[in-house]
Amino acid sequence: MADTFNLQAIRERIDALDTQILALLNERAQCAEQVAHAKLAEDPNATFYRPEREAQILMRMQLLNAGPLRNEQVTHLFREIIASCLALEESMKIAYLGPAGTFTQEATYKHFGMNVGTLPVDSIAQVFREVEAGRVRYGVVPVENSTEGVIAHTLDMFVQSTLQVCGEISLRIHQNLMCVHQDWQTVTKVYAHAQSLGQCRYWLDKHLPHAQRIPVSSNAEAARLVAADTDAVAIGSRQAAPIYGLQIVQDSIEDNPNNTTRFLVIGNQVVAPSGNDRTSLLISTRNQPGSLYHLLKPLAENGVDMTRIESRPSRTTNWEYFFFLDVRGHEQDAPIRNALAMLRANAAVVRVLGSYPIAIV
């Protein structure tokens, strides 16, 4: 009897807390509406989505979090709260590399919330075009994977585009084997994006060594093909299976348990400092001895922490390259400002692709 009484008391306490939470959520939403009115009074074309402000809120909530909720759970809850309030200020549409069921769609929902408007498109180039044409506010594209490395097409698009990087998303990638039946060991074909095939190479070598590996444009496209082919399996996200009527027959088949993909949010917005930022640079050096040394020297002399460097052919002159660099900090920070000034004195091209908050997981 005592246990029943205690359980009832706890449920009544939960009901009371839920009532308070609902009231506070609506009070927060009213504040968001007031922000919208104030911004529009100052500027009819005001920008409502502020990546740096969102990052500051999420970092603050993680610092205040005393548990038992994990930081990633707190981040997820507050992203949805922020997204719901933002929807009262502005209706946004986001283009992503589709079709539905891709990891890029999952990254889009992780960053912008589940209720944001989305536009799945067929290629990374099309994501850029949709944002450039103003048909969507932002785009989401993959840029690198911890196992398979850089997505070259994304880097190449920045050479010809004026879009800015407005944010980044870090998504743990769990690759799943799916098909229309349970007898997956007898199939002769494996469909997946080339990156996913690479991320599952050793698992496939062990469990499906004789199956032909067929790269396709996306894992969602792989799932669509397998839905009509009983002699094939697809690799992809858990979200893709119900969309295409497939069963997940083996989960988490990626070779690296820490398999993670980084995505970029692209748009026309220059993002203010958040306090924990990354800056992406595009640099082309003159074809001369020691050119790479002269590119890196200003960073070292100003104490700038470089976290990534990639090279891509210029496609205009043989053996000349563009370098893509990521550094810690914001372009407004004095060390990066000074390093950029030195780089511009020596490099043929120096472009800041964007400064933006480091992904919060």
Residue frames as qw, qx, qy, qz and C-alpha x, y, z in Angstrom:
[[0.000, 0.884, 0.468, 0.000, 0.00, 0.00, 0.00],
 [0.322, -0.777, 0.101, 0.531, 2.85, 2.33, 0.85],
 [0.403, -0.116, 0.592, 0.688, 4.50, 1.71, -2.54],
 [0.190, 0.635, 0.663, 0.348, 1.22, 2.47, -4.32],
 [0.159, -0.927, -0.252, 0.226, 0.88, 5.72, -2.35],
 [0.392, -0.582, 0.321, 0.636, 4.48, 6.73, -3.19],
 [0.371, 0.181, 0.679, 0.607, 3.97, 5.97, -6.89],
 [0.076, 0.814, 0.551, 0.167, 0.81, 8.06, -6.98],
 [0.275, -0.871, -0.042, 0.404, 2.60, 10.94, -5.25],
 [0.422, -0.309, 0.501, 0.690, 5.44, 10.78, -7.79],
 [0.276, 0.461, 0.687, 0.489, 2.96, 10.79, -10.69],
 [0.066, -0.920, -0.380, 0.065, 1.20, 13.83, -9.21],
 [0.366, -0.704, 0.208, 0.572, 4.58, 15.56, -8.91],
 [0.396, 0.029, 0.642, 0.657, 5.34, 14.74, -12.58],
 [0.147, 0.730, 0.614, 0.261, 1.95, 16.16, -13.61],
 [0.204, -0.921, -0.151, 0.296, 2.67, 19.35, -11.68],
 [0.413, -0.478, 0.423, 0.650, 6.12, 19.67, -13.25],
 [0.359, 0.325, 0.693, 0.535, 4.70, 19.09, -16.74],
 [0.036, 0.891, 0.452, 0.030, 2.22, 21.89, -16.13],
 [0.298, -0.828, 0.124, 0.458, 5.06, 24.21, -15.13],
 [0.463, -0.172, 0.598, 0.631, 7.18, 23.15, -18.11],
 [0.293, 0.599, 0.648, 0.368, 4.31, 23.83, -20.53],
 [0.080, -0.957, -0.239, 0.142, 3.73, 27.29, -19.05],
 [0.389, -0.676, 0.329, 0.532, 7.44, 28.11, -19.27],
 [0.474, 0.122, 0.666, 0.564, 7.68, 26.85, -22.87],
 [0.189, 0.788, 0.523, 0.264, 4.82, 29.11, -23.91],
 [0.240, -0.922, -0.015, 0.305, 6.39, 32.02, -22.04],
 [0.474, -0.371, 0.510, 0.615, 9.61, 31.39, -23.95],
 [0.379, 0.438, 0.669, 0.464, 7.66, 31.28, -27.22],
 [0.015, 0.944, 0.328, -0.026, 6.08, 34.63, -26.38],
 [0.364, -0.743, 0.260, 0.498, 9.57, 36.06, -25.84],
 [0.480, 0.010, 0.650, 0.589, 10.57, 34.73, -29.27],
 [0.234, 0.746, 0.561, 0.271, 7.58, 36.51, -30.82],
 [0.181, -0.948, -0.075, 0.251, 8.62, 39.73, -29.08],
 [0.476, -0.432, 0.475, 0.601, 12.14, 39.35, -30.49],
 [0.417, 0.374, 0.667, 0.491, 10.65, 38.96, -33.97],
 [0.066, 0.918, 0.385, 0.065, 8.56, 42.13, -33.62],
 [0.334, -0.837, 0.152, 0.406, 11.57, 44.09, -32.35],
 [0.503, -0.189, 0.588, 0.605, 13.81, 42.88, -35.19],
 [0.333, 0.565, 0.636, 0.408, 11.23, 43.62, -37.87],
 [0.067, -0.957, -0.234, 0.159, 10.70, 47.11, -36.47],
 [0.338, -0.712, 0.361, 0.498, 14.42, 47.78, -37.03],
 [0.040, 0.399, -0.734, -0.549, 14.83, 45.89, -40.32],
 [0.801, 0.227, 0.069, -0.550, 12.04, 44.45, -42.55],
 [0.806, 0.375, -0.454, -0.053, 14.62, 41.95, -43.89],
 [0.389, -0.658, 0.577, -0.289, 15.91, 40.92, -40.48],
 [0.580, 0.213, -0.787, 0.000, 17.69, 37.58, -39.99],
 [0.725, -0.506, 0.088, -0.458, 16.11, 35.48, -37.26],
 [0.975, -0.106, -0.117, 0.155, 18.29, 32.38, -37.25],
 [0.012, -0.871, 0.448, -0.200, 21.45, 33.18, -35.28],
 [0.874, 0.095, -0.458, 0.129, 23.82, 30.19, -35.18],
 [0.332, 0.353, -0.560, 0.672, 26.12, 31.83, -32.66],
 [0.464, -0.351, 0.283, -0.762, 23.24, 32.61, -30.27],
 [0.928, -0.100, -0.198, -0.300, 21.92, 29.04, -30.52],
 [0.731, 0.226, -0.534, 0.360, 25.40, 27.64, -29.84],
 [0.016, 0.401, -0.494, 0.771, 25.76, 29.87, -26.77],
 [0.721, -0.284, 0.107, -0.623, 22.42, 28.65, -25.39],
 [0.949, 0.021, -0.305, -0.076, 23.33, 25.00, -25.92],
 [0.530, 0.329, -0.558, 0.547, 26.81, 25.39, -24.40],
 [0.255, -0.406, 0.397, -0.783, 25.27, 27.14, -21.38],
 [0.858, -0.204, -0.028, -0.471, 22.69, 24.37, -20.89],
 [0.863, 0.139, -0.451, 0.181, 25.41, 21.73, -21.00],
 [0.263, 0.380, -0.539, 0.704, 27.44, 23.61, -18.38],
 [0.463, -0.316, 0.308, -0.769, 24.38, 23.91, -16.13],
 [0.838, -0.064, -0.416, -0.347, 23.29, 20.31, -16.61],
 [0.308, -0.498, 0.710, -0.390, 23.57, 18.36, -13.34],
 [0.268, 0.038, -0.950, -0.157, 21.96, 15.14, -14.67],
 [0.678, -0.152, 0.701, 0.160, 20.62, 12.53, -14.71],
 [0.686, 0.706, 0.165, -0.065, 19.94, 13.61, -18.33],
 [0.705, -0.091, 0.290, 0.641, 23.07, 13.30, -20.48],
 [0.058, -0.545, 0.146, 0.824, 24.42, 16.38, -22.22],
 [0.004, -0.007, -0.740, -0.673, 23.45, 15.03, -25.65],
 [0.074, -0.582, -0.809, -0.037, 19.86, 14.54, -24.44],
 [0.106, -0.728, -0.281, 0.617, 19.76, 18.08, -23.07],
 [0.077, -0.344, 0.445, 0.823, 21.15, 19.39, -26.36],
 [0.012, -0.276, -0.849, -0.451, 18.51, 17.48, -28.34],
 [0.089, -0.700, -0.673, 0.220, 15.65, 18.80, -26.17],
 [0.095, -0.718, -0.087, 0.684, 16.81, 22.40, -26.35],
 [0.108, -0.119, 0.623, 0.765, 17.43, 22.24, -30.10],
 [0.039, -0.495, -0.815, -0.300, 13.78, 21.27, -30.55],
 [0.149, -0.773, -0.446, 0.425, 12.65, 24.04, -28.20],
 [0.152, -0.518, 0.236, 0.808, 14.77, 26.61, -30.06],
 [0.071, 0.084, 0.756, 0.645, 13.54, 25.34, -33.44],
 [0.051, -0.643, -0.763, -0.041, 9.89, 25.48, -32.35],
 [0.131, -0.785, -0.231, 0.560, 10.29, 29.05, -31.12],
 [0.173, -0.340, 0.466, 0.798, 12.20, 30.05, -34.27],
 [0.118, 0.362, 0.824, 0.419, 9.32, 28.73, -36.38],
 [0.028, -0.816, -0.519, 0.255, 7.12, 31.44, -34.79],
 [0.132, -0.735, 0.153, 0.647, 9.55, 34.06, -36.08],
 [0.294, 0.580, -0.545, -0.530, 10.47, 32.64, -39.49],
 [0.925, 0.170, 0.306, -0.151, 9.46, 29.72, -41.70],
 [0.052, -0.670, 0.660, 0.337, 12.70, 28.23, -43.04],
 [0.955, 0.272, 0.044, -0.112, 13.33, 25.66, -45.75],
 [0.355, -0.649, 0.638, 0.212, 16.58, 23.68, -45.87],
 [0.802, 0.455, -0.332, -0.200, 17.97, 21.87, -48.93],
 [0.538, -0.518, 0.665, 0.001, 19.89, 18.66, -48.33],
 [0.258, 0.353, -0.832, -0.342, 21.48, 15.85, -50.30],
 [0.776, 0.002, 0.323, -0.541, 18.55, 13.46, -50.73],
 [0.454, -0.471, -0.431, -0.622, 16.42, 11.56, -51.26],
 [0.625, -0.568, 0.196, -0.498, 14.59, 11.01, -47.96],
 [0.974, -0.227, 0.000, 0.009, 16.39, 8.60, -45.66],
 [0.649, 0.494, -0.319, 0.483, 19.97, 9.81, -46.17],
 [0.596, -0.375, -0.375, 0.603, 22.36, 10.61, -43.35],
 [0.165, 0.172, 0.055, 0.970, 22.33, 14.21, -44.61],
 [0.441, -0.560, -0.398, -0.577, 18.60, 14.37, -43.87],
 [0.714, -0.497, -0.442, 0.221, 19.32, 13.03, -40.38],
 [0.476, -0.105, -0.163, 0.858, 21.99, 15.71, -39.89],
 [0.085, -0.410, -0.254, -0.872, 19.57, 18.40, -41.10],
 [0.596, -0.612, -0.403, -0.327, 16.94, 17.40, -38.54],
 [0.697, -0.340, -0.371, 0.511, 19.57, 17.13, -35.81],
 [0.343, 0.000, -0.057, 0.937, 20.67, 20.73, -36.42],
 [0.187, -0.189, -0.190, -0.945, 17.41, 22.48, -37.35],
 [0.460, 0.072, 0.601, -0.649, 14.82, 20.38, -35.51],
 [0.320, 0.192, 0.918, 0.138, 12.28, 17.87, -36.76],
 [0.313, 0.730, 0.558, -0.241, 9.66, 20.39, -37.89],
 [0.035, -0.598, 0.309, 0.738, 11.80, 22.45, -40.28],
 [0.754, 0.588, 0.104, -0.272, 10.78, 22.54, -43.95],
 [0.495, -0.410, 0.649, 0.407, 13.17, 20.51, -46.14],
 [0.683, 0.632, -0.145, -0.336, 13.94, 20.08, -49.83],
 [0.743, -0.242, 0.564, 0.269, 15.77, 16.86, -50.79],
 [0.494, 0.761, -0.266, -0.325, 17.84, 17.26, -53.99],
 [0.974, 0.221, -0.034, 0.031, 19.86, 14.89, -56.15],
 [0.752, 0.290, -0.183, 0.563, 23.40, 16.24, -55.79],
 [0.473, -0.508, -0.207, 0.690, 25.71, 18.40, -53.70],
 [0.190, 0.076, 0.310, 0.928, 25.88, 20.88, -56.60],
 [0.235, -0.580, -0.584, -0.517, 22.09, 21.17, -56.55],
 [0.476, -0.668, -0.447, 0.357, 22.13, 21.97, -52.82],
 [0.342, -0.300, 0.057, 0.889, 24.44, 24.91, -53.59],
 [0.012, 0.270, 0.518, 0.812, 22.23, 26.03, -56.51],
 [0.321, -0.680, -0.638, -0.166, 19.03, 25.99, -54.43],
 [0.424, -0.660, -0.271, 0.558, 20.63, 28.24, -51.79],
 [0.288, -0.156, 0.278, 0.903, 22.21, 30.55, -54.39],
 [0.079, -0.400, -0.612, -0.678, 18.87, 30.94, -56.16],
 [0.241, -0.162, 0.341, -0.894, 17.12, 31.85, -52.90],
 [0.666, -0.208, -0.530, -0.481, 14.65, 28.97, -53.10],
 [0.769, -0.458, -0.415, 0.162, 15.83, 27.80, -49.65],
 [0.259, -0.944, 0.166, -0.116, 17.47, 29.66, -46.78],
 [0.299, -0.652, 0.697, 0.031, 20.26, 27.14, -46.06],
 [0.851, 0.266, -0.420, -0.171, 21.71, 23.89, -47.37],
 [0.661, -0.539, 0.518, -0.073, 23.34, 20.92, -45.66],
 [0.767, 0.507, -0.390, -0.044, 26.16, 18.98, -47.35],
 [0.898, -0.368, 0.074, 0.229, 28.63, 16.34, -46.11],
 [0.220, 0.905, -0.362, 0.032, 32.28, 17.42, -46.05],
 [0.287, 0.497, -0.803, 0.162, 34.32, 14.66, -44.38],
 [0.909, -0.301, -0.182, -0.223, 34.09, 11.28, -42.70],
 [0.446, -0.727, 0.516, -0.082, 36.38, 10.06, -39.94],
 [0.808, -0.084, 0.568, 0.131, 36.96, 6.76, -41.76],
 [0.685, 0.454, 0.455, 0.343, 36.89, 7.60, -45.47],
 [0.398, -0.180, 0.130, 0.890, 38.10, 11.20, -45.43],
 [0.143, 0.408, 0.016, -0.902, 37.04, 14.27, -47.37],
 [0.530, 0.601, 0.599, -0.006, 34.08, 14.55, -49.74],
 [0.400, -0.120, 0.333, 0.845, 35.94, 16.18, -52.64],
 [0.101, 0.582, 0.592, 0.549, 32.83, 17.38, -54.50],
 [0.294, -0.875, -0.362, 0.132, 31.80, 19.58, -51.57],
 [0.454, -0.560, 0.146, 0.678, 35.23, 21.26, -51.48],
 [0.344, 0.155, 0.554, 0.743, 35.21, 21.76, -55.25],
 [0.001, 0.780, 0.572, 0.255, 31.86, 23.55, -55.07],
 [0.337, -0.829, -0.163, 0.415, 33.31, 26.22, -52.77],
 [0.456, -0.163, 0.365, 0.795, 35.84, 27.17, -55.45],
 [0.068, 0.322, 0.556, 0.763, 33.05, 28.40, -57.73],
 [0.310, -0.734, -0.575, -0.183, 30.45, 29.46, -55.14],
 [0.065, 0.516, -0.258, 0.814, 30.23, 32.61, -53.02],
 [0.705, -0.563, -0.311, -0.298, 28.19, 30.92, -50.30],
 [0.097, -0.617, 0.600, -0.500, 29.38, 31.01, -46.70],
 [0.532, -0.164, -0.814, 0.166, 29.71, 28.22, -44.18],
 [0.383, -0.587, 0.031, -0.712, 27.21, 29.12, -41.43],
 [0.698, -0.437, 0.424, -0.376, 27.53, 26.06, -39.21],
 [0.369, 0.322, -0.868, -0.086, 28.68, 22.48, -38.87],
 [0.856, -0.242, 0.099, -0.445, 27.04, 19.25, -37.73],
 [0.080, 0.407, -0.907, 0.070, 28.81, 16.20, -36.31],
 [0.851, -0.046, 0.000, -0.523, 26.79, 13.00, -36.72],
 [0.409, -0.306, 0.859, -0.026, 27.70, 9.53, -35.47],
 [0.623, 0.312, -0.456, -0.553, 27.16, 7.21, -38.41],
 [0.557, -0.105, 0.805, -0.174, 25.71, 3.75, -37.81],
 [0.405, 0.285, -0.638, -0.590, 25.56, 1.76, -41.03],
 [0.657, 0.037, 0.633, -0.409, 22.79, -0.83, -41.24],
 [0.024, 0.087, -0.881, -0.465, 22.30, -3.76, -43.61],
 [0.526, 0.308, 0.441, -0.659, 18.73, -3.93, -44.95],
 [0.121, 0.056, -0.824, -0.551, 16.72, -5.96, -47.44],
 [0.619, -0.149, -0.221, -0.739, 13.21, -7.23, -48.13],
 [0.913, -0.206, -0.319, -0.149, 13.73, -10.58, -46.35],
 [0.623, -0.715, 0.315, -0.038, 15.80, -12.13, -43.55],
 [0.922, 0.015, 0.265, 0.282, 17.98, -14.38, -45.73],
 [0.143, 0.954, -0.202, -0.172, 20.70, -11.78, -46.33],
 [0.526, -0.507, 0.622, 0.283, 23.62, -14.25, -46.44],
 [0.658, 0.254, 0.657, 0.268, 22.60, -15.50, -49.91],
 [0.349, 0.896, 0.132, -0.240, 22.45, -12.16, -51.74],
 [0.770, 0.191, 0.250, 0.556, 24.81, -11.41, -54.62],
 [0.266, 0.612, 0.120, 0.735, 24.71, -7.58, -54.62],
 [0.368, -0.602, -0.411, 0.578, 25.32, -4.83, -52.08],
 [0.212, 0.734, 0.263, 0.589, 24.11, -1.32, -52.96],
 [0.433, -0.752, -0.248, 0.430, 25.37, 1.74, -51.08],
 [0.177, 0.970, -0.165, 0.026, 27.05, 5.09, -51.48],
 [0.716, 0.437, -0.417, 0.349, 30.79, 4.69, -52.12],
 [0.085, -0.592, 0.516, -0.613, 31.60, 6.25, -48.73],
 [0.785, -0.305, 0.296, -0.450, 29.41, 3.70, -46.93],
 [0.955, 0.216, -0.200, 0.044, 30.94, 0.80, -48.84],
 [0.448, 0.541, -0.495, 0.511, 34.33, 2.05, -47.69],
 [0.353, -0.520, 0.444, -0.638, 33.19, 2.45, -44.09],
 [0.870, -0.149, 0.324, -0.340, 31.99, -1.18, -44.03],
 [0.533, 0.575, -0.597, -0.170, 34.79, -2.71, -46.11],
 [0.062, 0.332, -0.913, 0.227, 36.10, -5.22, -43.54],
 [0.571, 0.106, 0.613, -0.536, 32.63, -6.29, -42.41],
 [0.767, 0.479, -0.076, -0.419, 31.66, -6.99, -46.02],
 [0.364, 0.536, -0.761, -0.036, 34.92, -8.85, -46.61],
 [0.162, -0.185, 0.899, -0.361, 34.09, -11.16, -43.71],
 [0.474, 0.263, 0.688, -0.483, 30.33, -11.63, -44.10],
 [0.683, 0.638, 0.284, -0.212, 29.57, -11.06, -47.81],
 [0.385, -0.520, 0.518, 0.560, 32.90, -11.67, -49.54],
 [0.362, 0.154, 0.771, 0.500, 31.38, -12.82, -52.85],
 [0.224, 0.812, 0.517, -0.150, 28.66, -10.18, -53.20],
 [0.423, 0.448, 0.230, 0.753, 29.20, -7.49, -55.83],
 [0.215, -0.608, -0.338, 0.686, 29.54, -4.03, -54.28],
 [0.285, 0.592, 0.496, 0.568, 27.66, -1.46, -56.34],
 [0.178, -0.318, -0.255, 0.895, 28.15, 2.26, -55.53],
 [0.087, 0.716, 0.600, 0.346, 25.12, 4.52, -56.08],
 [0.103, 0.638, 0.021, 0.763, 24.38, 8.22, -55.59],
 [0.344, -0.477, 0.408, -0.698, 23.08, 7.83, -52.02],
 [0.048, -0.029, 0.963, -0.262, 22.17, 5.20, -49.45],
 [0.519, 0.354, 0.428, -0.649, 18.52, 6.13, -49.85],
 [0.604, 0.480, -0.407, -0.489, 18.82, 5.36, -53.56],
 [0.188, 0.261, -0.946, 0.040, 20.38, 2.03, -52.57],
 [0.314, 0.164, 0.784, -0.511, 17.37, 1.28, -50.36],
 [0.602, 0.457, 0.051, -0.653, 14.98, 2.20, -53.18],
 [0.491, 0.432, -0.687, -0.319, 16.74, -0.20, -55.57],
 [0.066, 0.139, -0.963, 0.219, 16.83, -3.05, -53.06],
 [0.514, 0.181, 0.480, -0.687, 13.10, -2.70, -52.37],
 [0.784, 0.435, -0.063, -0.439, 12.56, -4.18, -55.86],
 [0.582, 0.490, -0.649, 0.020, 15.43, -6.70, -55.81],
 [0.872, -0.441, 0.069, -0.200, 15.26, -9.78, -53.58],
 [0.913, 0.110, -0.104, 0.378, 18.82, -10.72, -54.49],
 [0.363, 0.525, -0.196, 0.745, 20.38, -7.56, -53.04],
 [0.466, -0.667, -0.430, 0.391, 20.96, -5.73, -49.78],
 [0.181, 0.826, 0.011, 0.534, 21.47, -2.04, -49.07],
 [0.519, -0.242, -0.426, 0.701, 23.57, -0.20, -46.52],
 [0.022, -0.591, -0.179, -0.786, 22.11, 2.92, -44.96],
 [0.164, -0.266, 0.459, -0.832, 20.50, 4.75, -42.08],
 [0.091, 0.269, 0.903, -0.323, 17.89, 3.26, -39.77],
 [0.345, 0.492, 0.245, -0.761, 15.46, 5.93, -40.99],
 [0.326, 0.346, -0.594, -0.648, 15.67, 4.64, -44.57],
 [0.033, 0.031, 0.999, 0.022, 14.34, 1.13, -43.82],
 [0.279, 0.516, 0.717, -0.376, 10.66, 1.98, -43.12],
 [0.287, 0.617, -0.123, -0.723, 10.57, 4.57, -45.91],
 [0.413, 0.418, -0.659, -0.470, 11.41, 1.92, -48.50],
 [0.908, -0.093, -0.030, -0.408, 9.71, -1.06, -46.85],
 [0.627, 0.383, -0.649, 0.194, 12.92, -2.87, -45.85],
 [0.823, -0.557, -0.112, 0.004, 13.98, -4.85, -42.80],
 [0.022, 0.793, -0.578, 0.190, 17.21, -4.13, -40.92],
 [0.964, -0.028, -0.263, -0.026, 18.92, -7.52, -40.79],
 [0.736, -0.148, -0.245, 0.613, 22.27, -6.41, -39.32],
 [0.071, -0.983, -0.111, -0.129, 22.84, -3.13, -37.49],
 [0.284, -0.887, 0.349, 0.102, 25.97, -1.06, -36.86],
 [0.937, 0.154, 0.179, 0.256, 28.14, -2.83, -39.43],
 [0.264, 0.915, -0.256, 0.168, 30.60, 0.07, -39.76],
 [0.804, 0.164, -0.410, 0.399, 34.23, -0.99, -39.23],
 [0.254, 0.238, -0.410, 0.843, 35.07, 1.94, -36.95],
 [0.271, -0.602, -0.727, 0.188, 32.84, 2.18, -33.85],
 [0.152, -0.630, -0.192, 0.737, 33.55, 5.93, -33.71],
 [0.325, 0.324, 0.594, 0.661, 32.55, 6.46, -37.34],
 [0.018, 0.740, 0.354, -0.572, 31.47, 10.11, -37.65],
 [0.409, 0.494, 0.429, 0.636, 30.58, 12.39, -40.55],
 [0.130, -0.494, -0.182, 0.840, 30.90, 16.15, -40.48],
 [0.286, 0.683, 0.585, 0.331, 28.36, 18.23, -42.41],
 [0.188, -0.118, -0.037, 0.974, 28.40, 21.93, -43.28],
 [0.194, 0.783, 0.547, -0.224, 25.49, 24.36, -43.23],
 [0.353, 0.057, 0.329, 0.874, 25.80, 26.73, -46.20],
 [0.090, 0.848, 0.515, -0.091, 24.05, 30.05, -46.76],
 [0.345, 0.690, 0.079, 0.632, 24.56, 33.76, -47.34],
 [0.483, -0.856, -0.099, -0.159, 24.90, 34.67, -43.66],
 [0.386, 0.492, -0.539, 0.564, 28.03, 35.99, -41.94],
 [0.723, -0.533, -0.439, -0.010, 27.99, 34.53, -38.42],
 [0.157, -0.834, 0.325, -0.417, 29.14, 36.50, -35.38],
 [0.281, 0.343, -0.830, 0.338, 31.51, 34.95, -32.79],
 [0.763, -0.440, -0.357, -0.310, 30.01, 32.43, -30.37],
 [0.456, -0.720, 0.473, -0.224, 33.07, 31.94, -28.18],
 [0.616, -0.229, 0.744, 0.121, 33.89, 28.48, -29.55],
 [0.628, 0.682, 0.014, -0.374, 34.31, 28.79, -33.30],
 [0.686, -0.045, 0.557, 0.466, 35.99, 27.36, -36.35],
 [0.305, 0.763, -0.156, -0.548, 37.06, 29.23, -39.51],
 [0.795, 0.227, 0.501, 0.256, 37.30, 27.61, -42.94],
 [0.012, 0.760, -0.306, -0.573, 39.70, 29.10, -45.50],
 [0.826, 0.460, 0.274, 0.177, 40.32, 28.64, -49.21],
 [0.209, -0.816, 0.355, 0.406, 43.87, 29.52, -50.26],
 [0.852, 0.471, 0.095, 0.208, 45.74, 29.27, -53.55],
 [0.490, -0.674, 0.274, 0.480, 49.51, 29.69, -53.43],
 [0.435, 0.785, -0.348, -0.272, 51.74, 30.91, -56.20],
 [0.983, 0.132, -0.026, 0.128, 53.70, 28.13, -57.93],
 [0.234, 0.789, -0.464, 0.328, 57.09, 28.69, -56.34],
 [0.601, 0.068, -0.714, 0.352, 59.51, 26.82, -54.06],
 [0.190, -0.096, -0.650, 0.729, 58.42, 26.73, -50.42],
 [0.325, -0.346, -0.286, -0.833, 54.87, 27.85, -51.21],
 [0.677, -0.469, -0.547, -0.150, 53.25, 25.49, -48.69],
 [0.546, -0.215, -0.432, 0.685, 55.73, 26.58, -46.02],
 [0.034, 0.107, -0.025, 0.993, 54.82, 30.23, -46.62],
 [0.500, -0.424, -0.470, -0.591, 51.14, 29.29, -46.37],
 [0.725, -0.457, -0.509, 0.085, 51.52, 27.65, -42.96],
 [0.479, 0.088, -0.352, 0.799, 54.09, 30.03, -41.47],
 [0.193, -0.410, 0.044, -0.890, 51.64, 32.91, -40.68],
 [0.761, -0.444, -0.334, -0.334, 49.40, 30.49, -38.78],
 [0.789, -0.180, -0.408, 0.422, 52.29, 29.20, -36.67],
 [0.321, 0.227, -0.222, 0.892, 53.67, 32.70, -36.00],
 [0.352, -0.374, 0.016, -0.858, 50.29, 33.90, -34.75],
 [0.196, -0.089, 0.859, -0.464, 49.51, 30.82, -32.66],
 [0.702, 0.146, -0.075, -0.693, 46.58, 29.75, -34.83],
 [0.501, -0.131, 0.850, -0.093, 45.60, 26.10, -34.38],
 [0.508, 0.287, -0.532, -0.613, 45.05, 24.43, -37.77],
 [0.668, -0.075, 0.647, -0.360, 42.72, 21.42, -37.45],
 [0.765, 0.329, 0.547, 0.086, 42.56, 20.30, -41.10],
 [0.124, 0.640, -0.408, -0.639, 44.21, 20.89, -44.47],
 [0.730, 0.324, 0.596, 0.080, 43.16, 19.43, -47.84],
 [0.031, -0.454, 0.446, 0.771, 44.37, 20.14, -51.37],
 [0.647, 0.531, 0.536, -0.106, 42.35, 20.11, -54.59],
 [0.479, 0.129, 0.453, 0.741, 43.54, 20.69, -58.19],
 [0.096, 0.443, 0.082, -0.888, 42.82, 24.21, -59.44],
 [0.555, 0.496, 0.667, 0.044, 41.44, 22.81, -62.74],
 [0.330, 0.928, 0.025, -0.172, 42.78, 25.87, -64.54],
 [0.280, 0.771, -0.571, 0.036, 46.53, 25.24, -64.51],
 [0.901, 0.011, -0.425, 0.085, 48.29, 21.89, -64.29],
 [0.675, -0.056, -0.485, 0.553, 49.98, 21.18, -60.97],
 [0.062, -0.307, 0.270, -0.910, 48.46, 24.19, -59.19],
 [0.379, -0.383, -0.837, 0.098, 46.23, 23.60, -56.19],
 [0.386, -0.639, 0.004, -0.666, 43.71, 25.14, -53.87],
 [0.327, 0.015, -0.819, 0.472, 44.18, 24.43, -50.17],
 [0.538, -0.616, -0.302, -0.490, 41.26, 24.16, -47.78],
 [0.315, 0.166, -0.678, 0.644, 42.14, 24.87, -44.16],
 [0.537, -0.714, -0.374, -0.250, 40.15, 24.74, -40.93],
 [0.326, 0.285, -0.513, 0.741, 41.49, 26.70, -37.96],
 [0.360, -0.589, -0.661, 0.293, 40.25, 27.15, -34.41],
 [0.151, -0.441, -0.197, 0.862, 38.76, 30.57, -33.70],
 [0.356, 0.811, 0.450, -0.113, 36.75, 33.28, -35.46],
 [0.562, 0.484, 0.181, 0.646, 38.00, 35.51, -38.25],
 [0.136, -0.908, -0.041, -0.395, 37.41, 38.51, -35.95],
 [0.780, -0.570, 0.033, 0.255, 39.92, 37.12, -33.42],
 [0.010, -0.913, 0.345, 0.219, 43.20, 39.04, -33.52],
 [0.489, -0.374, 0.730, 0.296, 45.48, 36.00, -34.19],
 [0.582, 0.411, 0.669, 0.212, 43.42, 34.93, -37.22],
 [0.258, 0.949, 0.130, -0.125, 43.09, 38.54, -38.43],
 [0.181, -0.803, 0.487, 0.293, 46.86, 38.96, -38.31],
 [0.551, -0.110, 0.779, 0.278, 47.52, 35.62, -39.99],
 [0.536, 0.663, 0.519, 0.060, 45.09, 36.47, -42.81],
 [0.135, 0.959, -0.125, -0.216, 46.84, 39.79, -43.42],
 [0.309, -0.581, 0.688, 0.307, 50.18, 37.97, -43.77],
 [0.592, 0.203, 0.763, 0.162, 48.65, 35.32, -46.03],
 [0.454, 0.827, 0.319, -0.087, 47.13, 37.90, -48.35],
 [0.011, -0.874, 0.375, 0.309, 50.58, 39.40, -48.85],
 [0.217, -0.441, 0.831, 0.262, 51.96, 36.09, -50.17],
 [0.457, 0.242, 0.856, 0.019, 49.12, 33.94, -51.52],
 [0.003, 0.133, 0.585, 0.800, 47.41, 34.30, -54.88],
 [0.499, -0.457, -0.419, -0.606, 43.91, 33.76, -53.39],
 [0.119, -0.056, -0.792, 0.596, 42.73, 33.96, -49.79],
 [0.471, -0.382, -0.351, -0.714, 39.02, 33.52, -49.07],
 [0.236, -0.078, 0.764, -0.595, 37.30, 33.12, -45.73],
 [0.321, -0.227, -0.815, -0.426, 34.60, 30.52, -46.42],
 [0.553, -0.632, -0.272, -0.469, 33.05, 31.22, -43.04],
 [0.089, 0.238, -0.746, 0.616, 33.49, 31.42, -39.30],
 [0.694, -0.312, -0.359, -0.541, 30.90, 29.43, -37.37],
 [0.610, -0.516, 0.465, -0.381, 30.26, 27.64, -34.05],
 [0.149, 0.291, -0.945, -0.029, 31.99, 24.31, -33.58],
 [0.636, -0.237, -0.598, -0.426, 29.44, 21.48, -33.66],
 [0.388, -0.333, 0.606, -0.610, 27.79, 20.73, -30.32],
 [0.456, -0.005, -0.861, -0.225, 27.01, 17.04, -29.92]]
